[in-house]
Amino acid sequence: MRRRGDSVLVELHAWDALFNHRFCQTYVHIQDNQQICGPPPGVPVAGVIETPSGYPMPAAEVHANGEKTAMVESDEHGKFRFSSLEKGYDYTIAPSCDNDPAAGLNVRDLIMLQKHILGLAPFTNPMQWIAADVNRSGGVTVTDLAILQKVILGQKDHFPDNTSWRFLADGYVFRSPEQPLSESFPESVDLNNLTAQDTSLHFVAIKTGDLDESALRPELLDDRNRQHATRTFQWPDRLLRRGEILQMPLSLPEGLDGVEGLELALQVAPEKARILGVKPGLLSSDQYSLDYRQRTLRIAAAFPEPRKSDKIPLLDLILEVQADRALSELWSGSGREVRGALFLTQGVVQPLEFAFSPLAGSNEAALQMFPNPFREEIRILFEAGAAQDAEFQVFDAQGRLVWKRKARVGSGIHEFTLHREDLPGTGIYRVAIRTAEGYFTGTLGHID
């Protein structure tokens, strides 16, 4: 069968009156300039892409390569379909995806990879081997562990010599399941001289580095978290002055045993403090990263042996305070918004958050404000036990200082008035009164 665009070899023969004969060869290029022939016949080719656990993979590109080419994407159910591939050609059907290399990666993957390398919990299926071969070297080594850790920490934004996903043609039987990387396993399907439809193609999607298969199941880690109580990093809150250098120890929460790994991202709020560096502790330098521009500390640590709570810090974070603030006010978001998790034995995952004990000498109950909320002005009362200097501060919801006064007060009850023009607008504000006796705090609301 000849198609538009084909070139056909032909012979031209000629005879004269005396029957002398000559011929030549040439090519005829088939065209359909008036579009009379209609579209060439085609057949559908379709299939599905799923993870080893059967979860569909959306948005994967699927290429039909050969003399004729085409590309489609898998849908939310992992299904793809070429509606009409021309008959008679050879095609290679191959999925691909190289987006978001860090998707689904967490410290659990580091722990599983480390245990395999140490011989404590070897992989049990070929797909784990393929996922663990992070640098696509044909083996699983500590180099793969180091690269995976850098991707989780945000120090690398791609996998060297590898893609974010690999795809195994379903139905392939490994000759040596204990050493699958020694085999040239199929990552595409060949359809030779296509003459009939084929809608049964099936590929297994394997996320590079994702040994616990959480890339397409983000709820998996959340479900593990919800099953166990939250652990807290506990620090005593205290007042800090602009220019003060703070060395902040970070230790495992008390009462822990069997800690196999730790994951944490901690960000310092802009204009409140900046990160100067880290003093090493129990963590090695490859288990954490500092992003000075984003003011962020990230930890991704898998321990060779389970650990328990220790007085020796994991590390000390060194900060320079850039505004008069309490320690609890230096961070972006509240402690409950800090992303972190502890990975314990038996697959237990516990979420992490920050907690700050009350300021030493704070006395919120002794600070009285009325009316609260207010429109025009609010009266604020507190009691001092002796003559002393007092500093009055008001902060907005973002922690910015919006009003400040200093005064000398005597013993007894004192009152000062805050007017609506003292504040930039309506909203929630935090009041703080600092004296030699302690720290008075309270929350007020300004409304229209």
C-alpha positions, 0 to 999 in steps of 0.5 A: 500500500502506497501513501501520500508522501511516498516515493515510488521507483518506476521504469520508463520504456520507449521503442522507435519504429524499428523496435529499438528499445531504451529505458530509464528509472526514476521516482514518482512522489505521490501527492494529493494536492486536491485532497481527494483521497481522504485521511489515511487509515489508522488504528487506536493504540492505548494503555495505562500507567500505574505505580507498583501499588496500582495508583494511576499516574497522570500527566506523563508524556507518552511518545510514539516514535518511529518513521511517524511520530505522535505524543499524548499525555496520560489522564487522571486515571493514568490512561493514554490513547493514540486515536489513530496511528497510521497502519503499516509503520513500526512504532516504539511506545515510550512514556517519559516524565522528568518533572519535580524530582523531589516529589514524594521524597522524604527521610523514610526513603533515606532510611530504607535505602540506608538499611538496604546498603547496610544489609539490615533490610534488603530490597524485596522486589526489582522496582525498589532496586530501580527506584534506588538507582538514583544516578542510573549507574546500574548499582545501588551504592552510598553515592545514590544515598548522597544524591538522594539526600541532596535532592531532599535538602534542596541542594540539587534540583535534578538527578544526575544522569537520570530522570524523575520517573522510569517506566517498566513495560508490564509483563517483563519477568526478571531473570534475577530478581535479586540483581535486576539492574544487571538486566536490560529491562524494557522501558518501551514497547515496540509495535512492528508493522502496525496493522490492528489496534492495541489498547492493552499496553501497561507500564509501571511508573517508578519514581526515582528515589521514592522507595515508600511510594508516596509520590502519588499518595501525599496523604500517606505521610499525613495518615502516618502522622495523624496516627501518632501524637505530635512531638515538640521542640521545646525552648524557653521563650525570652526577650531578645535585643537587636544585634544580639547573637543567639546560639539556639540548640536543637535537640531531640524531644525528651522521652524518645527512643528508636529514632531512625530519622528526622526531617525538618524545615525551619525558616527565620522571618524576614527583618527579624533575624538572619542566619549566621551559621550552624555549630555542628552537633550529632548531625554531620554536615551532609544531613542539613543545609542552610539557605542564607537567602531564604533564611531556611534550615533544612534537616534530612537525617537517616541514622545508621542506628536508632537513637534516643533523646540526648542532651547533646544537640543535633546542632546549634543554629546561630542567629543575629537578631535584627529587631527587639523581639521575643524568641518565639516571634523570630520564625515564619509562621507559628510553631504548628506550621513548621514542617517536620517529622520524626521517623521511628522504628516499626514505621512510626512517623510522628509530626514535629512542631515548635513550642515556647515556654512562657516568657520569664516574668510574663504576667498577661493576666495582670494587663487589663484593656478596655474596651476591647475591641475598640474604635476610638481609644483603649485604656491599658492598665498594669501594676508595678511594684516599685519605681522603674523604667517601662517600655510600651510596644505594640506589634501588628499581626505580622510581628512588626513594631508599629508603636513605641513609648518609654516612661518612668513609672512609680509603684502602683497601678498605671494606665496609658491610653492608645488612640486609633491614630496611633495604629496603622489601621484596623486589625489584631495587635499585640501589646507588650510592656517591659519593666524590670519586674517582668514582661506584660503582654496582651492582645487587642482588637481595633475595629471600625 
